[in-house]
């Protein structure tokens, strides 16, 4: 400990000891809820036990049980695993280095709470791309959280609460409300942000009454509000139960060896991808925490006073289609069958083909799937909120990665938002020569949104302004590819 410059902070449960790194105080692995094991397994999160003295918060806490991404995505999306049972923990990066020798203090700072993605099966707050140092450097307290994944967090059982992973996220936000002032943050200036499944989670948080007042603003990156009915969501849990030869109850699953459970979960959910479909875990309209579909609730005015920043990457699909060669395997016949399966209007398909005369069938399908599942619902949400008291801002990320012809794929924007382009794990997706000036601009927009509620371009209105973070300098574009958006004629 002698070579570490310490920082200390007081929480409701006790004092924690972090470290000052490059002028930023970092606290890792702080429990916000009790370990969800033993009698607490498959239950709603419960407060952690208080501790005497000072608790070290110097290393990332345990990550929720998960398996790595399957090849070839495992090389593009590093996903560290930390052993242990206290999965429900969080990390704090803050400019307030209270308790550090020779360091100053800050208070009343804006707070950004990060909820990671990973299809509710992968990811954690320990992913290096999510390092919060740049946010703290620029005056924002960054909090990143772990939550239960897979069947532990989102399996649907008759004898356990639904949406346990979402309940974990709420517990983390309540911890922020009760404790963040001790780290220099203002509990009344909280922005919650997430990507992919993290953004889908935030869509649900926006739609639940229990989250009211826990955050003022929200960022949805490459994830649209969505949830399933219990009948539609039950299938994945039942398939795992069949594979294990046990009833589809929390009591039966709790008696199964954890590794065997992970193996069965992986076998049932492998294959396919978020765009083409597969057995998966989803947030559920359970009638208690969530009483209606989040997309419908938000379009009807739920969370109208919360400021939103939302957007997508131009070629989201390429992360799933390109590395495994799916793009090349999709023939004209497979494209036609997919259009029928997803009920894509013929007029819509014609517009996308006309706009991409040199595209392969796989690229056409990818563009359609990206917009159907992400861009269209997020634009509809922005349209529904055009007159809401909380402003809505829309972006698009279009810088193309040279790695494996990934283009402007899903998750590529993360290293730019966090300003972590120099980290080797970020370079797995971006390559070594990603433009720092683009990261400077995108990161600054997120800092400004968390600080003031205005990322630096006009809010959404009838002109449909979109800030485009692409090759070259960021630029405001009005109604980009609007002919494609207007070609979708669904409700």
C-alpha positions as CSV (number, residue, x, y, z in Angstrom):
1,X,0.0,0.0,0.0
2,X,2.9,2.4,0.5
3,X,3.3,3.2,-3.2
4,X,-0.4,3.9,-3.7
5,X,-1.8,7.3,-3.3
6,X,-5.0,6.6,-1.4
7,X,-8.5,8.1,-1.8
8,X,-11.3,7.4,0.7
9,X,-15.0,7.8,0.5
10,X,-17.9,7.1,2.9
11,X,-20.9,5.0,1.9
12,X,-23.9,4.0,3.8
13,X,-22.3,0.6,4.5
14,X,-18.9,1.9,5.5
15,X,-15.7,3.6,4.3
16,X,-14.0,2.5,1.1
17,X,-10.3,3.0,0.1
18,X,-9.5,3.6,-3.6
19,X,-6.5,4.9,-5.4
20,X,-5.6,8.1,-7.2
21,X,-4.5,7.2,-10.8
22,X,-3.3,10.1,-13.0
23,X,-5.2,12.6,-11.0
24,X,-8.4,10.6,-10.8
25,X,-9.7,8.8,-7.8
26,X,-10.8,5.3,-8.7
27,X,-12.9,2.9,-6.5
28,X,-13.5,-0.6,-7.8
29,X,-15.7,-3.4,-6.7
30,X,-17.9,-1.7,-4.2
31,X,-20.9,-3.9,-3.4
32,X,-24.3,-2.2,-3.9
33,X,-26.2,-5.3,-3.0
34,X,-25.6,-8.5,-1.2
35,X,-24.1,-11.5,-3.0
36,X,-27.0,-13.2,-4.9
37,X,-26.1,-16.7,-3.8
38,X,-27.4,-19.3,-1.4
39,X,-30.8,-18.2,0.0
40,X,-30.6,-15.0,-2.0
41,X,-30.2,-16.7,-5.4
42,X,-33.1,-15.9,-7.8
43,X,-34.4,-13.3,-5.4
44,X,-34.6,-9.5,-5.7
45,X,-31.4,-7.8,-4.7
46,X,-31.0,-7.0,-1.0
47,X,-28.8,-4.4,0.7
48,X,-25.2,-5.4,1.4
49,X,-24.0,-5.9,4.9
50,X,-22.2,-3.0,6.5
51,X,-18.5,-3.4,7.4
52,X,-16.2,-2.1,10.1
53,X,-13.1,-0.1,9.3
54,X,-12.0,0.6,5.8
55,X,-12.8,-1.7,2.9
56,X,-10.3,-1.9,0.0
57,X,-11.8,-0.9,-3.4
58,X,-8.7,-1.3,-5.4
59,X,-9.6,-4.2,-7.8
60,X,-12.6,-4.9,-10.0
61,X,-15.2,-7.0,-8.2
62,X,-16.5,-10.4,-9.3
63,X,-18.3,-10.6,-12.6
64,X,-21.6,-12.4,-13.0
65,X,-21.4,-16.0,-14.3
66,X,-21.0,-16.0,-18.0
67,X,-19.1,-17.6,-20.8
68,X,-16.9,-15.8,-23.3
69,X,-18.2,-14.7,-26.7
70,X,-18.0,-17.6,-29.2
71,X,-15.4,-17.4,-31.9
72,X,-14.7,-15.2,-33.8
73,X,-16.4,-12.5,-31.7
74,X,-14.2,-13.4,-28.7
75,X,-11.2,-11.8,-30.4
76,X,-13.1,-8.6,-31.2
77,X,-15.0,-8.3,-27.8
78,X,-12.7,-9.1,-24.9
79,X,-14.8,-10.0,-21.9
80,X,-12.8,-10.5,-18.7
81,X,-14.1,-12.7,-15.9
82,X,-13.4,-12.1,-12.2
83,X,-14.1,-15.0,-9.8
84,X,-16.1,-14.6,-6.7
85,X,-19.7,-14.3,-5.5
86,X,-20.3,-10.6,-4.9
87,X,-21.3,-10.0,-8.5
88,X,-23.5,-7.0,-7.6
89,X,-20.8,-4.4,-7.4
90,X,-19.9,-1.1,-9.1
91,X,-16.9,1.2,-9.8
92,X,-16.5,4.9,-9.4
93,X,-14.1,7.3,-11.2
94,X,-14.2,10.8,-9.8
95,X,-12.2,14.0,-10.0
96,X,-12.9,14.4,-6.2
97,X,-9.8,12.8,-4.6
98,X,-11.0,13.3,-1.1
99,X,-8.6,11.8,1.4
100,X,-5.7,11.7,-1.0
101,X,-2.5,13.5,0.1
102,X,-2.1,16.8,-1.6
103,X,-5.2,16.4,-3.7
104,X,-8.2,18.7,-3.9
105,X,-11.9,18.0,-3.5
106,X,-14.9,18.6,-5.7
107,X,-18.6,18.3,-5.1
108,X,-21.9,18.7,-6.9
109,X,-20.5,17.1,-10.1
110,X,-22.6,15.5,-12.8
111,X,-22.8,11.7,-12.7
112,X,-22.9,9.2,-15.6
113,X,-24.0,5.7,-14.7
114,X,-22.9,3.1,-17.3
115,X,-24.9,-0.1,-17.9
116,X,-23.0,-2.5,-20.1
117,X,-24.3,-4.5,-23.1
118,X,-23.8,-8.1,-24.1
119,X,-27.2,-9.5,-25.0
120,X,-27.9,-10.0,-21.3
121,X,-25.5,-12.9,-21.5
122,X,-22.0,-11.3,-21.6
123,X,-20.1,-8.2,-20.5
124,X,-19.2,-6.6,-17.2
125,X,-18.1,-3.3,-15.8
126,X,-14.5,-4.6,-15.9
127,X,-14.3,-4.4,-19.7
128,X,-11.3,-2.1,-20.3
129,X,-13.1,-0.1,-23.0
130,X,-15.4,1.3,-20.2
131,X,-12.5,2.9,-18.2
132,X,-14.1,6.0,-16.7
133,X,-10.9,8.0,-16.4
134,X,-11.6,10.4,-19.3
135,X,-15.0,11.3,-17.9
136,X,-13.6,12.0,-14.5
137,X,-10.8,14.0,-16.1
138,X,-13.5,16.1,-17.8
139,X,-15.5,16.7,-14.6
140,X,-18.0,13.9,-14.7
141,X,-18.3,11.1,-12.0
142,X,-18.5,7.8,-13.9
143,X,-20.1,4.9,-12.3
144,X,-20.2,1.4,-14.0
145,X,-22.2,-1.4,-12.7
146,X,-22.5,-5.2,-12.8
147,X,-25.8,-7.0,-12.8
148,X,-27.0,-10.6,-13.1
149,X,-26.9,-12.1,-16.5
150,X,-28.5,-15.0,-18.4
151,X,-30.8,-17.3,-16.5
152,X,-29.6,-15.9,-13.1
153,X,-30.8,-12.4,-14.0
154,X,-33.5,-12.9,-16.7
155,X,-34.7,-16.5,-16.6
156,X,-38.5,-16.5,-16.1
157,X,-39.7,-18.7,-13.2
158,X,-43.0,-19.2,-11.5
159,X,-41.3,-19.0,-8.1
160,X,-39.0,-16.0,-8.5
161,X,-39.4,-12.3,-9.4
162,X,-38.9,-11.6,-13.1
163,X,-36.4,-9.1,-14.4
164,X,-33.9,-9.7,-11.6
165,X,-31.1,-8.1,-13.6
166,X,-33.2,-5.0,-14.1
167,X,-33.9,-5.0,-10.4
168,X,-30.1,-5.1,-9.9
169,X,-29.7,-2.0,-12.1
170,X,-32.4,-0.2,-10.1
171,X,-30.6,-1.1,-6.8
172,X,-27.4,0.3,-8.2
173,X,-29.1,3.5,-9.2
174,X,-30.6,3.7,-5.7
175,X,-27.1,3.2,-4.3
176,X,-25.9,6.1,-6.4
177,X,-28.8,8.3,-5.1
178,X,-27.8,7.5,-1.5
179,X,-24.0,7.5,-1.8
180,X,-22.6,9.4,-4.7
181,X,-22.4,12.7,-2.8
182,X,-19.5,11.1,-0.9
183,X,-17.6,10.8,-4.1
184,X,-18.2,14.4,-5.2
185,X,-21.3,13.6,-7.3
186,X,-24.7,15.3,-7.3
187,X,-27.5,12.8,-6.9
188,X,-29.8,15.2,-8.7
189,X,-27.6,15.4,-11.8
190,X,-27.5,11.7,-12.8
191,X,-27.5,10.5,-16.4
192,X,-27.9,6.8,-17.1
193,X,-26.2,5.5,-20.2
194,X,-25.9,2.1,-21.9
195,X,-25.2,0.3,-25.2
196,X,-27.0,-2.6,-26.9
197,X,-28.6,-4.6,-24.1
198,X,-27.6,-1.8,-21.7
199,X,-29.7,0.6,-23.8
200,X,-32.6,-1.8,-23.9
201,X,-32.4,-2.0,-20.1
202,X,-32.5,1.8,-19.9
203,X,-35.6,1.8,-22.1
204,X,-37.3,-0.4,-19.5
205,X,-36.0,1.7,-16.6
206,X,-37.5,4.8,-18.3
207,X,-40.9,3.0,-18.4
208,X,-41.0,1.8,-14.8
209,X,-42.4,4.0,-12.0
210,X,-39.7,2.8,-9.6
211,X,-37.0,4.5,-11.5
212,X,-38.7,7.9,-11.3
213,X,-36.3,10.5,-9.9
214,X,-33.2,8.3,-10.0
215,X,-31.9,10.0,-13.1
216,X,-32.5,13.2,-15.1
217,X,-31.2,12.1,-18.5
218,X,-30.6,8.9,-20.4
219,X,-28.4,7.8,-23.3
220,X,-29.4,4.9,-25.5
221,X,-26.7,3.6,-27.8
222,X,-27.6,1.0,-30.4
223,X,-30.5,-0.4,-28.4
224,X,-34.2,0.3,-28.6
225,X,-36.8,-0.1,-25.9
226,X,-38.4,-3.6,-26.0
227,X,-39.8,-6.3,-23.9
228,X,-41.6,-9.6,-24.3
229,X,-44.8,-11.0,-22.8
230,X,-44.3,-13.7,-20.2
231,X,-45.6,-16.3,-22.6
232,X,-43.1,-15.3,-25.3
233,X,-40.2,-15.1,-22.8
234,X,-40.7,-18.4,-21.1
235,X,-39.3,-20.5,-23.9
236,X,-35.6,-20.1,-23.2
237,X,-35.9,-21.0,-19.6
238,X,-37.9,-24.1,-20.5
239,X,-35.4,-25.2,-23.1
240,X,-32.6,-25.0,-20.5
241,X,-34.8,-27.0,-18.0
242,X,-35.4,-29.7,-20.7
243,X,-31.7,-29.9,-21.4
244,X,-30.9,-30.3,-17.7
245,X,-33.8,-32.6,-17.0
246,X,-35.3,-30.5,-14.2
247,X,-38.5,-28.5,-13.8
248,X,-38.4,-24.9,-15.0
249,X,-38.5,-23.5,-11.5
250,X,-36.0,-21.4,-9.6
251,X,-35.9,-24.0,-6.8
252,X,-34.9,-26.7,-9.3
253,X,-32.3,-24.5,-11.1
254,X,-30.7,-23.5,-7.7
255,X,-29.9,-27.2,-7.1
256,X,-28.0,-27.6,-10.4
257,X,-24.2,-27.3,-10.5
258,X,-23.4,-23.8,-11.7
259,X,-21.1,-24.9,-14.5
260,X,-23.7,-27.4,-15.8
261,X,-26.2,-24.6,-15.8
262,X,-23.9,-22.3,-17.7
263,X,-23.2,-25.1,-20.2
264,X,-26.9,-25.7,-20.8
265,X,-27.5,-22.0,-21.1
266,X,-24.8,-21.6,-23.7
267,X,-26.0,-24.5,-25.8
268,X,-29.5,-23.2,-25.8
269,X,-28.6,-19.6,-26.7
270,X,-25.8,-20.2,-29.2
271,X,-26.3,-19.8,-32.9
272,X,-28.0,-16.9,-34.6
273,X,-27.4,-13.3,-33.5
274,X,-29.4,-10.4,-32.2
275,X,-30.5,-9.4,-35.7
276,X,-31.3,-12.8,-37.2
277,X,-32.8,-14.2,-34.0
278,X,-32.1,-17.0,-31.6
279,X,-33.1,-18.3,-28.2
280,X,-32.3,-15.4,-25.9
281,X,-33.1,-13.7,-22.6
282,X,-35.2,-10.6,-22.7
283,X,-36.8,-8.1,-20.4
284,X,-40.3,-9.2,-19.6
285,X,-43.6,-7.2,-19.2
286,X,-44.2,-8.8,-15.8
287,X,-47.2,-6.7,-14.6
288,X,-45.3,-5.6,-11.5
289,X,-42.0,-3.8,-12.3
290,X,-43.1,-3.4,-16.0
291,X,-46.8,-3.0,-16.6
292,X,-46.6,-2.4,-20.3
293,X,-44.3,-2.6,-23.3
294,X,-41.5,0.0,-22.8
295,X,-41.7,1.2,-26.4
296,X,-45.4,1.8,-26.2
297,X,-45.1,3.5,-22.8
298,X,-42.4,5.9,-23.9
299,X,-44.3,6.8,-27.1
300,X,-47.3,7.4,-25.0
301,X,-45.5,9.9,-22.8
302,X,-43.7,8.0,-20.0
303,X,-40.6,9.7,-18.8
304,X,-41.4,12.7,-21.0
305,X,-39.4,15.0,-18.7
306,X,-36.2,13.0,-19.0
307,X,-33.7,14.3,-21.6
308,X,-32.7,11.6,-24.1
309,X,-29.6,11.1,-26.3
310,X,-30.0,8.2,-28.7
311,X,-28.6,6.8,-31.9
312,X,-27.1,4.0,-33.9
313,X,-24.1,3.0,-35.9
314,X,-24.5,3.0,-39.7
315,X,-23.6,-0.6,-40.2
316,X,-24.6,-2.3,-36.9
317,X,-25.1,-5.6,-38.6
318,X,-21.5,-6.1,-39.7
319,X,-20.3,-7.1,-36.3
320,X,-22.5,-10.3,-36.5
321,X,-22.6,-10.8,-40.3
322,X,-19.0,-10.2,-41.4
323,X,-16.5,-12.0,-39.1
324,X,-18.2,-15.4,-39.5
325,X,-18.8,-15.0,-43.3
326,X,-22.6,-14.8,-43.0
327,X,-22.7,-11.8,-45.4
328,X,-21.3,-14.0,-48.2
329,X,-23.6,-17.0,-47.4
330,X,-26.8,-15.1,-47.9
331,X,-28.1,-15.7,-51.4
332,X,-30.9,-13.9,-53.3
333,X,-33.2,-16.8,-52.3
334,X,-32.2,-16.5,-48.6
335,X,-32.7,-12.8,-48.7
336,X,-36.3,-13.2,-50.1
337,X,-37.1,-15.8,-47.4
338,X,-35.7,-13.5,-44.7
339,X,-37.9,-10.6,-46.0
340,X,-40.9,-12.8,-45.7
341,X,-39.9,-14.0,-42.2
342,X,-39.5,-10.4,-40.9
343,X,-42.5,-9.2,-42.9
344,X,-40.5,-6.5,-44.6
345,X,-42.8,-4.5,-47.0
346,X,-41.9,-5.0,-50.7
347,X,-41.7,-1.2,-51.2
348,X,-39.2,-1.0,-48.3
349,X,-37.0,-3.7,-49.8
350,X,-37.0,-1.9,-53.2
351,X,-35.9,1.4,-51.6
352,X,-33.0,-0.2,-49.9
353,X,-31.9,-2.1,-53.0
354,X,-32.1,1.1,-55.1
355,X,-30.0,3.0,-52.6
356,X,-27.3,0.3,-52.6
357,X,-27.0,-0.8,-56.2
358,X,-23.6,-2.6,-55.6
359,X,-24.6,-4.3,-52.3
360,X,-24.8,-8.0,-51.9
361,X,-27.9,-9.8,-50.7
362,X,-26.3,-10.2,-47.3
363,X,-25.5,-6.4,-47.1
364,X,-29.1,-5.6,-48.1
365,X,-30.4,-7.9,-45.4
366,X,-28.0,-6.4,-42.8
367,X,-29.1,-2.8,-43.6
368,X,-32.8,-3.8,-43.4
369,X,-32.3,-5.7,-40.1
370,X,-30.3,-2.8,-38.6
371,X,-33.0,-0.3,-39.3
372,X,-36.0,-2.6,-38.4
373,X,-34.6,-3.5,-35.0
374,X,-32.7,-0.3,-34.1
375,X,-32.9,2.8,-36.3
376,X,-36.7,2.7,-37.0
377,X,-37.9,2.3,-33.4
378,X,-35.4,4.9,-32.1
379,X,-36.5,7.4,-34.7
380,X,-40.2,6.7,-33.9
381,X,-39.4,7.3,-30.2
382,X,-37.7,10.6,-31.1
383,X,-40.8,11.6,-33.2
384,X,-43.2,10.8,-30.4
385,X,-41.1,13.0,-28.0
386,X,-40.7,16.0,-30.4
387,X,-42.9,18.2,-28.1
388,X,-41.9,16.6,-24.8
389,X,-40.5,18.7,-22.0
390,X,-37.3,16.6,-22.0
391,X,-35.3,17.3,-25.1
392,X,-34.3,14.5,-27.5
393,X,-31.0,14.4,-29.4
394,X,-30.2,11.9,-32.1
395,X,-26.8,10.9,-33.4
396,X,-25.3,8.4,-35.9
397,X,-21.8,6.9,-35.8
398,X,-20.4,6.2,-39.2
399,X,-16.6,5.9,-39.0
400,X,-15.7,2.6,-40.6
401,X,-13.3,0.2,-38.9
402,X,-10.6,-1.3,-41.1
403,X,-10.5,-4.5,-39.0
404,X,-11.9,-7.4,-40.9
405,X,-14.1,-5.1,-43.1
406,X,-16.3,-4.4,-40.1
407,X,-17.2,-0.9,-41.2
408,X,-19.3,1.2,-38.8
409,X,-20.4,-1.9,-36.9
410,X,-22.2,-2.5,-33.5
411,X,-20.1,-1.5,-30.4
412,X,-17.5,0.4,-32.5
413,X,-18.5,3.7,-31.0
414,X,-17.7,2.7,-27.4
415,X,-13.9,3.5,-27.5
416,X,-14.8,6.9,-28.9
417,X,-17.4,7.7,-26.3
418,X,-15.1,6.6,-23.4
419,X,-12.0,8.1,-25.1
420,X,-10.2,4.8,-24.7
421,X,-8.8,4.3,-28.2
422,X,-5.3,3.7,-26.9
423,X,-6.2,0.6,-25.0
424,X,-5.3,-2.7,-26.8
425,X,-8.8,-4.2,-26.1
426,X,-10.3,-1.2,-27.9
427,X,-8.0,-1.6,-30.8
428,X,-9.3,-5.2,-31.3
429,X,-12.3,-3.5,-32.9
430,X,-11.0,-0.2,-34.1
431,X,-7.5,-1.1,-35.2
432,X,-4.4,1.0,-34.1
433,X,-5.1,4.2,-36.2
434,X,-8.6,5.3,-35.1
435,X,-8.9,9.1,-35.3
436,X,-8.4,10.6,-31.9
437,X,-10.1,13.9,-33.0
438,X,-13.3,12.0,-33.6
439,X,-13.1,10.5,-30.1
440,X,-12.4,14.0,-28.7
441,X,-15.6,15.2,-30.3
442,X,-17.9,12.3,-29.4
443,X,-16.6,12.1,-25.8
444,X,-17.1,15.8,-25.4
445,X,-20.7,15.5,-26.6
446,X,-21.4,12.9,-24.0
447,X,-19.7,15.0,-21.3
448,X,-21.8,18.0,-22.3
449,X,-25.0,16.0,-22.3
450,X,-24.3,14.7,-18.8
451,X,-23.3,18.2,-17.6
452,X,-25.9,20.5,-19.3
453,X,-28.4,18.3,-21.1
454,X,-27.2,19.6,-24.5
455,X,-24.7,17.6,-26.5
456,X,-24.0,20.4,-28.9
457,X,-26.5,20.1,-31.8
458,X,-30.2,21.0,-32.2
459,X,-32.8,18.8,-30.4
460,X,-35.2,16.7,-32.4
461,X,-38.0,18.4,-34.3
462,X,-39.7,18.2,-37.7
463,X,-36.5,18.8,-39.5
464,X,-35.0,15.5,-37.9
465,X,-31.5,16.7,-37.1
466,X,-28.9,14.0,-36.7
467,X,-25.3,14.6,-35.6
468,X,-23.2,12.4,-37.8
469,X,-19.9,11.2,-36.3
470,X,-18.2,9.8,-39.3
471,X,-15.1,10.1,-41.4
472,X,-13.9,13.7,-41.0
473,X,-15.4,16.2,-38.7
474,X,-18.8,15.7,-37.1
475,X,-21.6,17.2,-39.1
476,X,-25.2,17.9,-38.7
477,X,-27.4,16.1,-41.2
478,X,-31.2,16.7,-41.6
479,X,-33.3,13.6,-42.1
480,X,-30.6,11.2,-43.3
481,X,-31.9,8.4,-45.5
482,X,-35.4,9.6,-44.8
483,X,-36.8,7.7,-47.8
484,X,-35.8,4.5,-46.2
485,X,-37.4,5.4,-42.8
486,X,-40.6,6.5,-44.5
487,X,-40.8,3.2,-46.4
488,X,-41.6,1.3,-43.3
489,X,-45.4,1.2,-42.9
490,X,-45.8,-0.6,-39.6
491,X,-47.9,0.9,-36.8
